[in-house]
Amino acid sequence: MRASTHFNIALPTIGGQAMWTDHATRSGWRVQVHALTGHARLLDPTNRRRAWGPHASVDATFHQRAPRPAAQNAPR
């Protein structure tokens, strides 16, 4: 799946917790989906929007940009 191609300016969000639901989180990054429109947005750890558009597109960008935590139980 291609990453989001919607034009985006990294602006801080103004809240809106009642209208947005977290669908994925990792390392402070969040994919949120809007309750009424169904479109998604990707927020970085400082709550700046980094991508928006269809959920699948934003999810692909999330997997590219959100760092994976180091393995806690890696064999020694």
mmCIF file of the N, C-alpha and C atoms, coordinates in Angstrom:
data_MODEL
# 
_entry.id   MODEL 
# 
loop_
_atom_site.group_PDB 
_atom_site.id 
_atom_site.type_symbol 
_atom_site.label_atom_id 
_atom_site.label_alt_id 
_atom_site.label_comp_id 
_atom_site.label_asym_id 
_atom_site.label_entity_id 
_atom_site.label_seq_id 
_atom_site.pdbx_PDB_ins_code 
_atom_site.Cartn_x 
_atom_site.Cartn_y 
_atom_site.Cartn_z 
_atom_site.occupancy 
_atom_site.B_iso_or_equiv 
_atom_site.pdbx_formal_charge 
_atom_site.auth_seq_id 
_atom_site.auth_comp_id 
_atom_site.auth_asym_id 
_atom_site.auth_atom_id 
_atom_site.pdbx_PDB_model_num 
ATOM 1   N N  . MET A 1 1  ? 0.847   -1.181  0.000  1.00 0.00 ? 1  MET A N  1 
ATOM 2   C CA . MET A 1 1  ? 0.000   0.000   0.000  1.00 0.00 ? 1  MET A CA 1 
ATOM 3   C C  . MET A 1 1  ? 0.886   1.235   0.000  1.00 0.00 ? 1  MET A C  1 
ATOM 4   N N  . ARG A 1 2  ? 0.521   2.218   -0.782 1.00 0.00 ? 2  ARG A N  1 
ATOM 5   C CA . ARG A 1 2  ? 1.281   3.455   -0.879 1.00 0.00 ? 2  ARG A CA 1 
ATOM 6   C C  . ARG A 1 2  ? 1.034   4.346   0.323  1.00 0.00 ? 2  ARG A C  1 
ATOM 7   N N  . ALA A 1 3  ? 2.054   5.070   0.723  1.00 0.00 ? 3  ALA A N  1 
ATOM 8   C CA . ALA A 1 3  ? 1.914   6.019   1.827  1.00 0.00 ? 3  ALA A CA 1 
ATOM 9   C C  . ALA A 1 3  ? 1.002   7.160   1.399  1.00 0.00 ? 3  ALA A C  1 
ATOM 10  N N  . SER A 1 4  ? 0.491   7.888   2.372  1.00 0.00 ? 4  SER A N  1 
ATOM 11  C CA . SER A 1 4  ? -0.422  8.995   2.108  1.00 0.00 ? 4  SER A CA 1 
ATOM 12  C C  . SER A 1 4  ? 0.218   10.026  1.188  1.00 0.00 ? 4  SER A C  1 
ATOM 13  N N  . THR A 1 5  ? -0.532  10.449  0.162  1.00 0.00 ? 5  THR A N  1 
ATOM 14  C CA . THR A 1 5  ? -0.033  11.452  -0.770 1.00 0.00 ? 5  THR A CA 1 
ATOM 15  C C  . THR A 1 5  ? -0.799  12.765  -0.631 1.00 0.00 ? 5  THR A C  1 
ATOM 16  N N  . HIS A 1 6  ? -1.627  12.892  0.389  1.00 0.00 ? 6  HIS A N  1 
ATOM 17  C CA . HIS A 1 6  ? -2.354  14.126  0.610  1.00 0.00 ? 6  HIS A CA 1 
ATOM 18  C C  . HIS A 1 6  ? -1.384  15.207  1.080  1.00 0.00 ? 6  HIS A C  1 
ATOM 19  N N  . PHE A 1 7  ? -1.555  16.407  0.538  1.00 0.00 ? 7  PHE A N  1 
ATOM 20  C CA . PHE A 1 7  ? -0.730  17.538  0.960  1.00 0.00 ? 7  PHE A CA 1 
ATOM 21  C C  . PHE A 1 7  ? -0.901  17.733  2.453  1.00 0.00 ? 7  PHE A C  1 
ATOM 22  N N  . ASN A 1 8  ? 0.180   17.918  3.165  1.00 0.00 ? 8  ASN A N  1 
ATOM 23  C CA . ASN A 1 8  ? 0.103   18.066  4.607  1.00 0.00 ? 8  ASN A CA 1 
ATOM 24  C C  . ASN A 1 8  ? 1.082   19.117  5.097  1.00 0.00 ? 8  ASN A C  1 
ATOM 25  N N  . ILE A 1 9  ? 0.618   19.956  6.001  1.00 0.00 ? 9  ILE A N  1 
ATOM 26  C CA . ILE A 1 9  ? 1.469   20.883  6.726  1.00 0.00 ? 9  ILE A CA 1 
ATOM 27  C C  . ILE A 1 9  ? 1.443   20.406  8.172  1.00 0.00 ? 9  ILE A C  1 
ATOM 28  N N  . ALA A 1 10 ? 2.622   20.199  8.763  1.00 0.00 ? 10 ALA A N  1 
ATOM 29  C CA . ALA A 1 10 ? 2.711   19.675  10.126 1.00 0.00 ? 10 ALA A CA 1 
ATOM 30  C C  . ALA A 1 10 ? 2.311   20.748  11.129 1.00 0.00 ? 10 ALA A C  1 
ATOM 31  N N  . LEU A 1 11 ? 1.026   20.823  11.414 1.00 0.00 ? 11 LEU A N  1 
ATOM 32  C CA . LEU A 1 11 ? 0.497   21.793  12.367 1.00 0.00 ? 11 LEU A CA 1 
ATOM 33  C C  . LEU A 1 11 ? 0.044   21.081  13.629 1.00 0.00 ? 11 LEU A C  1 
ATOM 34  N N  . PRO A 1 12 ? 0.091   21.758  14.770 1.00 0.00 ? 12 PRO A N  1 
ATOM 35  C CA . PRO A 1 12 ? -0.418  21.128  15.992 1.00 0.00 ? 12 PRO A CA 1 
ATOM 36  C C  . PRO A 1 12 ? -1.931  20.958  15.893 1.00 0.00 ? 12 PRO A C  1 
ATOM 37  N N  . THR A 1 13 ? -2.440  19.930  16.553 1.00 0.00 ? 13 THR A N  1 
ATOM 38  C CA . THR A 1 13 ? -3.881  19.726  16.566 1.00 0.00 ? 13 THR A CA 1 
ATOM 39  C C  . THR A 1 13 ? -4.512  20.649  17.610 1.00 0.00 ? 13 THR A C  1 
ATOM 40  N N  . ILE A 1 14 ? -5.819  20.824  17.499 1.00 0.00 ? 14 ILE A N  1 
ATOM 41  C CA . ILE A 1 14 ? -6.529  21.674  18.464 1.00 0.00 ? 14 ILE A CA 1 
ATOM 42  C C  . ILE A 1 14 ? -7.363  20.833  19.420 1.00 0.00 ? 14 ILE A C  1 
ATOM 43  N N  . GLY A 1 15 ? -7.047  19.566  19.518 1.00 0.00 ? 15 GLY A N  1 
ATOM 44  C CA . GLY A 1 15 ? -7.778  18.690  20.432 1.00 0.00 ? 15 GLY A CA 1 
ATOM 45  C C  . GLY A 1 15 ? -8.800  17.869  19.681 1.00 0.00 ? 15 GLY A C  1 
ATOM 46  N N  . GLY A 1 16 ? -10.052 17.982  20.061 1.00 0.00 ? 16 GLY A N  1 
ATOM 47  C CA . GLY A 1 16 ? -11.113 17.250  19.385 1.00 0.00 ? 16 GLY A CA 1 
ATOM 48  C C  . GLY A 1 16 ? -11.197 15.793  19.808 1.00 0.00 ? 16 GLY A C  1 
ATOM 49  N N  . GLN A 1 17 ? -10.842 15.498  21.057 1.00 0.00 ? 17 GLN A N  1 
ATOM 50  C CA . GLN A 1 17 ? -10.824 14.124  21.521 1.00 0.00 ? 17 GLN A CA 1 
ATOM 51  C C  . GLN A 1 17 ? -12.177 13.439  21.354 1.00 0.00 ? 17 GLN A C  1 
ATOM 52  N N  . ALA A 1 18 ? -13.266 14.179  21.393 1.00 0.00 ? 18 ALA A N  1 
ATOM 53  C CA . ALA A 1 18 ? -14.585 13.572  21.274 1.00 0.00 ? 18 ALA A CA 1 
ATOM 54  C C  . ALA A 1 18 ? -14.841 13.032  19.870 1.00 0.00 ? 18 ALA A C  1 
ATOM 55  N N  . MET A 1 19 ? -14.172 13.585  18.873 1.00 0.00 ? 19 MET A N  1 
ATOM 56  C CA . MET A 1 19 ? -14.414 13.174  17.489 1.00 0.00 ? 19 MET A CA 1 
ATOM 57  C C  . MET A 1 19 ? -13.381 12.205  16.937 1.00 0.00 ? 19 MET A C  1 
ATOM 58  N N  . TRP A 1 20 ? -12.273 12.009  17.612 1.00 0.00 ? 20 TRP A N  1 
ATOM 59  C CA . TRP A 1 20 ? -11.180 11.176  17.113 1.00 0.00 ? 20 TRP A CA 1 
ATOM 60  C C  . TRP A 1 20 ? -10.959 9.978   18.030 1.00 0.00 ? 20 TRP A C  1 
ATOM 61  N N  . THR A 1 21 ? -10.725 8.818   17.427 1.00 0.00 ? 21 THR A N  1 
ATOM 62  C CA . THR A 1 21 ? -10.449 7.598   18.173 1.00 0.00 ? 21 THR A CA 1 
ATOM 63  C C  . THR A 1 21 ? -9.096  7.051   17.741 1.00 0.00 ? 21 THR A C  1 
ATOM 64  N N  . ASP A 1 22 ? -8.250  6.724   18.711 1.00 0.00 ? 22 ASP A N  1 
ATOM 65  C CA . ASP A 1 22 ? -6.960  6.099   18.394 1.00 0.00 ? 22 ASP A CA 1 
ATOM 66  C C  . ASP A 1 22 ? -7.195  4.688   17.871 1.00 0.00 ? 22 ASP A C  1 
ATOM 67  N N  . HIS A 1 23 ? -6.578  4.363   16.742 1.00 0.00 ? 23 HIS A N  1 
ATOM 68  C CA . HIS A 1 23 ? -6.675  3.016   16.174 1.00 0.00 ? 23 HIS A CA 1 
ATOM 69  C C  . HIS A 1 23 ? -5.346  2.282   16.238 1.00 0.00 ? 23 HIS A C  1 
ATOM 70  N N  . ALA A 1 24 ? -4.254  3.011   16.362 1.00 0.00 ? 24 ALA A N  1 
ATOM 71  C CA . ALA A 1 24 ? -2.936  2.392   16.505 1.00 0.00 ? 24 ALA A CA 1 
ATOM 72  C C  . ALA A 1 24 ? -2.025  3.391   17.209 1.00 0.00 ? 24 ALA A C  1 
ATOM 73  N N  . THR A 1 25 ? -1.151  2.878   18.063 1.00 0.00 ? 25 THR A N  1 
ATOM 74  C CA . THR A 1 25 ? -0.170  3.727   18.740 1.00 0.00 ? 25 THR A CA 1 
ATOM 75  C C  . THR A 1 25 ? 1.156   2.972   18.813 1.00 0.00 ? 25 THR A C  1 
ATOM 76  N N  . ARG A 1 26 ? 2.234   3.740   18.686 1.00 0.00 ? 26 ARG A N  1 
ATOM 77  C CA . ARG A 1 26 ? 3.572   3.157   18.828 1.00 0.00 ? 26 ARG A CA 1 
ATOM 78  C C  . ARG A 1 26 ? 4.565   4.293   18.986 1.00 0.00 ? 26 ARG A C  1 
ATOM 79  N N  . SER A 1 27 ? 5.372   4.200   20.034 1.00 0.00 ? 27 SER A N  1 
ATOM 80  C CA . SER A 1 27 ? 6.449   5.166   20.291 1.00 0.00 ? 27 SER A CA 1 
ATOM 81  C C  . SER A 1 27 ? 5.959   6.612   20.253 1.00 0.00 ? 27 SER A C  1 
ATOM 82  N N  . GLY A 1 28 ? 4.749   6.851   20.767 1.00 0.00 ? 28 GLY A N  1 
ATOM 83  C CA . GLY A 1 28 ? 4.202   8.200   20.801 1.00 0.00 ? 28 GLY A CA 1 
ATOM 84  C C  . GLY A 1 28 ? 3.450   8.610   19.539 1.00 0.00 ? 28 GLY A C  1 
ATOM 85  N N  . TRP A 1 29 ? 3.553   7.856   18.458 1.00 0.00 ? 29 TRP A N  1 
ATOM 86  C CA . TRP A 1 29 ? 2.825   8.120   17.212 1.00 0.00 ? 29 TRP A CA 1 
ATOM 87  C C  . TRP A 1 29 ? 1.435   7.515   17.337 1.00 0.00 ? 29 TRP A C  1 
ATOM 88  N N  . ARG A 1 30 ? 0.429   8.182   16.742 1.00 0.00 ? 30 ARG A N  1 
ATOM 89  C CA . ARG A 1 30 ? -0.948  7.685   16.817 1.00 0.00 ? 30 ARG A CA 1 
ATOM 90  C C  . ARG A 1 30 ? -1.659  7.817   15.481 1.00 0.00 ? 30 ARG A C  1 
ATOM 91  N N  . VAL A 1 31 ? -2.385  6.773   15.107 1.00 0.00 ? 31 VAL A N  1 
ATOM 92  C CA . VAL A 1 31 ? -3.318  6.834   13.985 1.00 0.00 ? 31 VAL A CA 1 
ATOM 93  C C  . VAL A 1 31 ? -4.692  7.031   14.606 1.00 0.00 ? 31 VAL A C  1 
ATOM 94  N N  . GLN A 1 32 ? -5.366  8.099   14.195 1.00 0.00 ? 32 GLN A N  1 
ATOM 95  C CA . GLN A 1 32 ? -6.700  8.386   14.701 1.00 0.00 ? 32 GLN A CA 1 
ATOM 96  C C  . GLN A 1 32 ? -7.688  8.412   13.541 1.00 0.00 ? 32 GLN A C  1 
ATOM 97  N N  . VAL A 1 33 ? -8.919  7.982   13.821 1.00 0.00 ? 33 VAL A N  1 
ATOM 98  C CA . VAL A 1 33 ? -9.986  7.998   12.825 1.00 0.00 ? 33 VAL A CA 1 
ATOM 99  C C  . VAL A 1 33 ? -11.106 8.893   13.332 1.00 0.00 ? 33 VAL A C  1 
ATOM 100 N N  . HIS A 1 34 ? -11.625 9.739   12.433 1.00 0.00 ? 34 HIS A N  1 
ATOM 101 C CA . HIS A 1 34 ? -12.680 10.682  12.781 1.00 0.00 ? 34 HIS A CA 1 
ATOM 102 C C  . HIS A 1 34 ? -14.023 9.960   12.837 1.00 0.00 ? 34 HIS A C  1 
ATOM 103 N N  . ALA A 1 35 ? -14.797 10.215  13.894 1.00 0.00 ? 35 ALA A N  1 
ATOM 104 C CA . ALA A 1 35 ? -16.060 9.517   14.136 1.00 0.00 ? 35 ALA A CA 1 
ATOM 105 C C  . ALA A 1 35 ? -17.108 9.777   13.056 1.00 0.00 ? 35 ALA A C  1 
ATOM 106 N N  . LEU A 1 36 ? -17.149 10.974  12.499 1.00 0.00 ? 36 LEU A N  1 
ATOM 107 C CA . LEU A 1 36 ? -18.195 11.297  11.527 1.00 0.00 ? 36 LEU A CA 1 
ATOM 108 C C  . LEU A 1 36 ? -17.777 11.065  10.081 1.00 0.00 ? 36 LEU A C  1 
ATOM 109 N N  . THR A 1 37 ? -16.556 11.434  9.739  1.00 0.00 ? 37 THR A N  1 
ATOM 110 C CA . THR A 1 37 ? -16.140 11.349  8.338  1.00 0.00 ? 37 THR A CA 1 
ATOM 111 C C  . THR A 1 37 ? -15.428 10.048  7.994  1.00 0.00 ? 37 THR A C  1 
ATOM 112 N N  . GLY A 1 38 ? -14.837 9.382   9.001  1.00 0.00 ? 38 GLY A N  1 
ATOM 113 C CA . GLY A 1 38 ? -14.115 8.135   8.754  1.00 0.00 ? 38 GLY A CA 1 
ATOM 114 C C  . GLY A 1 38 ? -12.707 8.321   8.223  1.00 0.00 ? 38 GLY A C  1 
ATOM 115 N N  . HIS A 1 39 ? -12.284 9.582   7.987  1.00 0.00 ? 39 HIS A N  1 
ATOM 116 C CA . HIS A 1 39 ? -10.911 9.764   7.504  1.00 0.00 ? 39 HIS A CA 1 
ATOM 117 C C  . HIS A 1 39 ? -9.949  9.667   8.684  1.00 0.00 ? 39 HIS A C  1 
ATOM 118 N N  . ALA A 1 40 ? -8.691  9.442   8.372  1.00 0.00 ? 40 ALA A N  1 
ATOM 119 C CA . ALA A 1 40 ? -7.684  9.205   9.406  1.00 0.00 ? 40 ALA A CA 1 
ATOM 120 C C  . ALA A 1 40 ? -6.621  10.290  9.369  1.00 0.00 ? 40 ALA A C  1 
ATOM 121 N N  . ARG A 1 41 ? -5.883  10.371  10.476 1.00 0.00 ? 41 ARG A N  1 
ATOM 122 C CA . ARG A 1 41 ? -4.743  11.273  10.552 1.00 0.00 ? 41 ARG A CA 1 
ATOM 123 C C  . ARG A 1 41 ? -3.657  10.572  11.360 1.00 0.00 ? 41 ARG A C  1 
ATOM 124 N N  . LEU A 1 42 ? -2.412  10.946  11.079 1.00 0.00 ? 42 LEU A N  1 
ATOM 125 C CA . LEU A 1 42 ? -1.260  10.432  11.806 1.00 0.00 ? 42 LEU A CA 1 
ATOM 126 C C  . LEU A 1 42 ? -0.681  11.574  12.619 1.00 0.00 ? 42 LEU A C  1 
ATOM 127 N N  . LEU A 1 43 ? -0.602  11.381  13.942 1.00 0.00 ? 43 LEU A N  1 
ATOM 128 C CA . LEU A 1 43 ? -0.031  12.384  14.832 1.00 0.00 ? 43 LEU A CA 1 
ATOM 129 C C  . LEU A 1 43 ? 1.318   11.899  15.334 1.00 0.00 ? 43 LEU A C  1 
ATOM 130 N N  . ASP A 1 44 ? 2.290   12.813  15.363 1.00 0.00 ? 44 ASP A N  1 
ATOM 131 C CA . ASP A 1 44 ? 3.607   12.462  15.899 1.00 0.00 ? 44 ASP A CA 1 
ATOM 132 C C  . ASP A 1 44 ? 3.576   12.626  17.425 1.00 0.00 ? 44 ASP A C  1 
ATOM 133 N N  . PRO A 1 45 ? 4.673   12.323  18.110 1.00 0.00 ? 45 PRO A N  1 
ATOM 134 C CA . PRO A 1 45 ? 4.669   12.426  19.575 1.00 0.00 ? 45 PRO A CA 1 
ATOM 135 C C  . PRO A 1 45 ? 4.402   13.830  20.125 1.00 0.00 ? 45 PRO A C  1 
ATOM 136 N N  . THR A 1 46 ? 4.522   14.877  19.305 1.00 0.00 ? 46 THR A N  1 
ATOM 137 C CA . THR A 1 46 ? 4.225   16.236  19.758 1.00 0.00 ? 46 THR A CA 1 
ATOM 138 C C  . THR A 1 46 ? 2.823   16.682  19.329 1.00 0.00 ? 46 THR A C  1 
ATOM 139 N N  . ASN A 1 47 ? 1.982   15.735  18.910 1.00 0.00 ? 47 ASN A N  1 
ATOM 140 C CA . ASN A 1 47 ? 0.600   15.984  18.464 1.00 0.00 ? 47 ASN A CA 1 
ATOM 141 C C  . ASN A 1 47 ? 0.513   16.846  17.213 1.00 0.00 ? 47 ASN A C  1 
ATOM 142 N N  . ARG A 1 48 ? 1.514   16.746  16.361 1.00 0.00 ? 48 ARG A N  1 
ATOM 143 C CA . ARG A 1 48 ? 1.452   17.420  15.060 1.00 0.00 ? 48 ARG A CA 1 
ATOM 144 C C  . ARG A 1 48 ? 0.992   16.412  14.016 1.00 0.00 ? 48 ARG A C  1 
ATOM 145 N N  . ARG A 1 49 ? 0.079   16.857  13.156 1.00 0.00 ? 49 ARG A N  1 
ATOM 146 C CA . ARG A 1 49 ? -0.430  15.978  12.106 1.00 0.00 ? 49 ARG A CA 1 
ATOM 147 C C  . ARG A 1 49 ? 0.642   15.802  11.039 1.00 0.00 ? 49 ARG A C  1 
ATOM 148 N N  . ARG A 1 50 ? 1.010   14.569  10.768 1.00 0.00 ? 50 ARG A N  1 
ATOM 149 C CA . ARG A 1 50 ? 2.045   14.254  9.787  1.00 0.00 ? 50 ARG A CA 1 
ATOM 150 C C  . ARG A 1 50 ? 1.492   13.639  8.516  1.00 0.00 ? 50 ARG A C  1 
ATOM 151 N N  . ALA A 1 51 ? 0.268   13.139  8.547  1.00 0.00 ? 51 ALA A N  1 
ATOM 152 C CA . ALA A 1 51 ? -0.388  12.594  7.356  1.00 0.00 ? 51 ALA A CA 1 
ATOM 153 C C  . ALA A 1 51 ? -1.883  12.555  7.627  1.00 0.00 ? 51 ALA A C  1 
ATOM 154 N N  . TRP A 1 52 ? -2.681  12.517  6.549  1.00 0.00 ? 52 TRP A N  1 
ATOM 155 C CA . TRP A 1 52 ? -4.121  12.402  6.683  1.00 0.00 ? 52 TRP A CA 1 
ATOM 156 C C  . TRP A 1 52 ? -4.673  11.800  5.401  1.00 0.00 ? 52 TRP A C  1 
ATOM 157 N N  . GLY A 1 53 ? -5.897  11.288  5.473  1.00 0.00 ? 53 GLY A N  1 
ATOM 158 C CA . GLY A 1 53 ? -6.549  10.709  4.309  1.00 0.00 ? 53 GLY A CA 1 
ATOM 159 C C  . GLY A 1 53 ? -7.230  9.401   4.655  1.00 0.00 ? 53 GLY A C  1 
ATOM 160 N N  . PRO A 1 54 ? -7.367  8.497   3.659  1.00 0.00 ? 54 PRO A N  1 
ATOM 161 C CA . PRO A 1 54 ? -7.987  7.197   3.930  1.00 0.00 ? 54 PRO A CA 1 
ATOM 162 C C  . PRO A 1 54 ? -7.187  6.413   4.970  1.00 0.00 ? 54 PRO A C  1 
ATOM 163 N N  . HIS A 1 55 ? -7.898  5.649   5.783  1.00 0.00 ? 55 HIS A N  1 
ATOM 164 C CA . HIS A 1 55 ? -7.265  4.925   6.890  1.00 0.00 ? 55 HIS A CA 1 
ATOM 165 C C  . HIS A 1 55 ? -6.109  4.049   6.408  1.00 0.00 ? 55 HIS A C  1 
ATOM 166 N N  . ALA A 1 56 ? -6.283  3.303   5.326  1.00 0.00 ? 56 ALA A N  1 
ATOM 167 C CA . ALA A 1 56 ? -5.226  2.408   4.843  1.00 0.00 ? 56 ALA A CA 1 
ATOM 168 C C  . ALA A 1 56 ? -3.965  3.181   4.467  1.00 0.00 ? 56 ALA A C  1 
ATOM 169 N N  . SER A 1 57 ? -4.119  4.328   3.874  1.00 0.00 ? 57 SER A N  1 
ATOM 170 C CA . SER A 1 57 ? -2.984  5.147   3.469  1.00 0.00 ? 57 SER A CA 1 
ATOM 171 C C  . SER A 1 57 ? -2.236  5.695   4.682  1.00 0.00 ? 57 SER A C  1 
ATOM 172 N N  . VAL A 1 58 ? -2.982  6.192   5.661  1.00 0.00 ? 58 VAL A N  1 
ATOM 173 C CA . VAL A 1 58 ? -2.368  6.735   6.871  1.00 0.00 ? 58 VAL A CA 1 
ATOM 174 C C  . VAL A 1 58 ? -1.700  5.614   7.664  1.00 0.00 ? 58 VAL A C  1 
ATOM 175 N N  . ASP A 1 59 ? -2.327  4.441   7.695  1.00 0.00 ? 59 ASP A N  1 
ATOM 176 C CA . ASP A 1 59 ? -1.745  3.301   8.399  1.00 0.00 ? 59 ASP A CA 1 
ATOM 177 C C  . ASP A 1 59 ? -0.405  2.907   7.773  1.00 0.00 ? 59 ASP A C  1 
ATOM 178 N N  . ALA A 1 60 ? -0.314  2.943   6.457  1.00 0.00 ? 60 ALA A N  1 
ATOM 179 C CA . ALA A 1 60 ? 0.949   2.629   5.780  1.00 0.00 ? 60 ALA A CA 1 
ATOM 180 C C  . ALA A 1 60 ? 2.032   3.630   6.164  1.00 0.00 ? 60 ALA A C  1 
ATOM 181 N N  . THR A 1 61 ? 1.686   4.907   6.231  1.00 0.00 ? 61 THR A N  1 
ATOM 182 C CA . THR A 1 61 ? 2.644   5.938   6.637  1.00 0.00 ? 61 THR A CA 1 
ATOM 183 C C  . THR A 1 61 ? 3.073   5.722   8.082  1.00 0.00 ? 61 THR A C  1 
ATOM 184 N N  . PHE A 1 62 ? 2.131   5.348   8.942  1.00 0.00 ? 62 PHE A N  1 
ATOM 185 C CA . PHE A 1 62 ? 2.430   5.048   10.343 1.00 0.00 ? 62 PHE A CA 1 
ATOM 186 C C  . PHE A 1 62 ? 3.487   3.951   10.437 1.00 0.00 ? 62 PHE A C  1 
ATOM 187 N N  . HIS A 1 63 ? 3.322   2.876   9.682  1.00 0.00 ? 63 HIS A N  1 
ATOM 188 C CA . HIS A 1 63 ? 4.272   1.763   9.744  1.00 0.00 ? 63 HIS A CA 1 
ATOM 189 C C  . HIS A 1 63 ? 5.648   2.155   9.198  1.00 0.00 ? 63 HIS A C  1 
ATOM 190 N N  . GLN A 1 64 ? 5.698   3.144   8.326  1.00 0.00 ? 64 GLN A N  1 
ATOM 191 C CA . GLN A 1 64 ? 6.979   3.620   7.791  1.00 0.00 ? 64 GLN A CA 1 
ATOM 192 C C  . GLN A 1 64 ? 7.686   4.553   8.773  1.00 0.00 ? 64 GLN A C  1 
ATOM 193 N N  . ARG A 1 65 ? 6.933   5.396   9.458  1.00 0.00 ? 65 ARG A N  1 
ATOM 194 C CA . ARG A 1 65 ? 7.541   6.479   10.234 1.00 0.00 ? 65 ARG A CA 1 
ATOM 195 C C  . ARG A 1 65 ? 7.655   6.230   11.725 1.00 0.00 ? 65 ARG A C  1 
ATOM 196 N N  . ALA A 1 66 ? 6.742   5.482   12.319 1.00 0.00 ? 66 ALA A N  1 
ATOM 197 C CA . ALA A 1 66 ? 6.768   5.269   13.770 1.00 0.00 ? 66 ALA A CA 1 
ATOM 198 C C  . ALA A 1 66 ? 7.821   4.221   14.117 1.00 0.00 ? 66 ALA A C  1 
ATOM 199 N N  . PRO A 1 67 ? 8.819   4.601   14.901 1.00 0.00 ? 67 PRO A N  1 
ATOM 200 C CA . PRO A 1 67 ? 9.876   3.643   15.243 1.00 0.00 ? 67 PRO A CA 1 
ATOM 201 C C  . PRO A 1 67 ? 9.344   2.486   16.078 1.00 0.00 ? 67 PRO A C  1 
ATOM 202 N N  . ARG A 1 68 ? 9.849   1.321   15.781 1.00 0.00 ? 68 ARG A N  1 
ATOM 203 C CA . ARG A 1 68 ? 9.481   0.140   16.566 1.00 0.00 ? 68 ARG A CA 1 
ATOM 204 C C  . ARG A 1 68 ? 10.352  0.099   17.814 1.00 0.00 ? 68 ARG A C  1 
ATOM 205 N N  . PRO A 1 69 ? 9.757   -0.238  18.964 1.00 0.00 ? 69 PRO A N  1 
ATOM 206 C CA . PRO A 1 69 ? 10.564  -0.329  20.182 1.00 0.00 ? 69 PRO A CA 1 
ATOM 207 C C  . PRO A 1 69 ? 11.559  -1.490  20.085 1.00 0.00 ? 69 PRO A C  1 
ATOM 208 N N  . ALA A 1 70 ? 12.679  -1.339  20.747 1.00 0.00 ? 70 ALA A N  1 
ATOM 209 C CA . ALA A 1 70 ? 13.679  -2.407  20.769 1.00 0.00 ? 70 ALA A CA 1 
ATOM 210 C C  . ALA A 1 70 ? 13.088  -3.633  21.466 1.00 0.00 ? 70 ALA A C  1 
ATOM 211 N N  . ALA A 1 71 ? 13.473  -4.792  21.010 1.00 0.00 ? 71 ALA A N  1 
ATOM 212 C CA . ALA A 1 71 ? 12.967  -6.037  21.602 1.00 0.00 ? 71 ALA A CA 1 
ATOM 213 C C  . ALA A 1 71 ? 13.384  -6.118  23.074 1.00 0.00 ? 71 ALA A C  1 
ATOM 214 N N  . GLN A 1 72 ? 12.412  -6.307  23.936 1.00 0.00 ? 72 GLN A N  1 
ATOM 215 C CA . GLN A 1 72 ? 12.661  -6.376  25.369 1.00 0.00 ? 72 GLN A CA 1 
ATOM 216 C C  . GLN A 1 72 ? 13.281  -7.715  25.783 1.00 0.00 ? 72 GLN A C  1 
ATOM 217 N N  . ASN A 1 73 ? 12.848  -8.776  25.123 1.00 0.00 ? 73 ASN A N  1 
ATOM 218 C CA . ASN A 1 73 ? 13.273  -10.115 25.520 1.00 0.00 ? 73 ASN A CA 1 
ATOM 219 C C  . ASN A 1 73 ? 14.153  -10.759 24.462 1.00 0.00 ? 73 ASN A C  1 
ATOM 220 N N  . ALA A 1 74 ? 15.052  -10.007 23.890 1.00 0.00 ? 74 ALA A N  1 
ATOM 221 C CA . ALA A 1 74 ? 15.937  -10.557 22.868 1.00 0.00 ? 74 ALA A CA 1 
ATOM 222 C C  . ALA A 1 74 ? 16.890  -11.580 23.492 1.00 0.00 ? 74 ALA A C  1 
ATOM 223 N N  . PRO A 1 75 ? 17.167  -12.680 22.778 1.00 0.00 ? 75 PRO A N  1 
ATOM 224 C CA . PRO A 1 75 ? 18.093  -13.663 23.319 1.00 0.00 ? 75 PRO A CA 1 
ATOM 225 C C  . PRO A 1 75 ? 19.494  -13.056 23.491 1.00 0.00 ? 75 PRO A C  1 
ATOM 226 N N  . ARG A 1 76 ? 20.209  -13.511 24.503 1.00 0.00 ? 76 ARG A N  1 
ATOM 227 C CA . ARG A 1 76 ? 21.547  -12.976 24.784 1.00 0.00 ? 76 ARG A CA 1 
ATOM 228 C C  . ARG A 1 76 ? 22.604  -13.931 24.367 1.00 0.00 ? 76 ARG A C  1 
# 
